[in-house]
C-alpha cells in the first residue's frame, strides 16, 4: 500500500500523483490502493540562535532543522499541558469539600456515572 502525504500551505496543496476533487479541497489518490492524508504546515522565517539550533538538531536525533524544532515545540507543549493538569488536580485536591469544590449535584451525577459503568 502506498502512502501519499499532501502539504497544505497558503491554500494550495502539493503532492504528486493525486487528483483534485471537483467539489472542494478533498483529494483522491490517483494511485489505486494508496492512502492520502493532509499535513497542515506553515512556512515561516525565524531568527534562531545558530548554536542552539545545531545542538537541538544533534541531541534530538532529527535530520532536519524543521523536524528538530517541531519536536521541541511538541515537547514544550506536552510539558505545559502536564503542568497545567497538575495545577488543576492540586487545586481540586486542596479545595475538596469546600465552597470552591464542584457543585454537589454535578459531582454526585459524575460519581453515579462512574459507579454505573
N, C-alpha and C positions, 0 to 999 in steps of 0.2 A: 504494500500500500504506500502511496506517495503522499507526503505531507507538504502542502504549499503554504507559505506564510505571506500575507499581504501586509504592507505597512501603510497605514492611513495617516497622512500628514498633509496639512494645508488643503484639506478637502479632496485630495487626489488619492488614488490607490495605485500602488506599484507592485508588480509581481508578474513574472512571465507565466504563460500557459493558462491564463484564466480569461473567461469571457465576461463582459459586462452584462448585468441583468438589465433588461429594458425598463423594469418597473422601479428602479431605485438603486441604492448603494449595495444591495446584496450581490454577491458574486457566486458563480457556479464554476467548479473545476472543469477545464477543457480536457483534462486527462481522466479517462474513465477510472473509477475506483479511488480517486485522490480525495483527500480531505483538505479543506481550506479553512484558515482561521485568520482573523484580523488582529493585528497588534497595533495599538494606538501609541504613537510616539510623537514627541515634539522636538523639532530641530531647533537648537538654540546655541548661542555663543556665550561662554562664561570665561571670566578671567580667574584662573586657578593657579595656586602655588605649584610650580613645576615639580619641586622636590616632594611635596605631599602627594601629588598625583602619581609620580613614579613609585613611591613607597606603597601607596594604596594598591596600585596595579600589581606590584610584586607580592605583597602579603595576601591579597585577595585570591591570587592564583588565576585571575582573569587574563585574557589575552588582549583585550581592548580597553581603552580608557572609558568608553561609554559603558561597557558592561561592568567595569570596576566601580564607576560612580553610581550606576543603577543599583548594584549590590549594596553599596554603602548607604544609599538612601533607603532601601528596603530595610536594612538592618536598623538604621536610626529610627524609622517609623515603627518598626516592631517593638523596639525597646521603649519608645514613647508610649505606645498603647499599653504595654505591660505595666509601666509605671502608673499610668492613669487608672488602669484597672485596680492596681494595688492600693492607690489612694482612695478609690471609691469603696473598696472592700474594707479598708481600715476605718473609714468614716462610718460605714454601716455597722461594723462591729462595735465601735466606740459609742454610737448613739442608739444601739438596740434597746428597745423598751422605753425610750424617752419620747418627748414630743416631736423630736426630729426624725423619729423612726417612720417607717412606711405607715400608710393608712391601715388600721387594723383589719378592716373588711377586705381590703386588697390583699394584704398579707395572708389572711385566712383563706381566701379564694385560691391563692397560689399554692398554699400547703395542700388544699383539697385536691388540686390537680396532680400534685406530686404523689400523694397517697393513692389516688385512684389509678395511677399508671404503674 
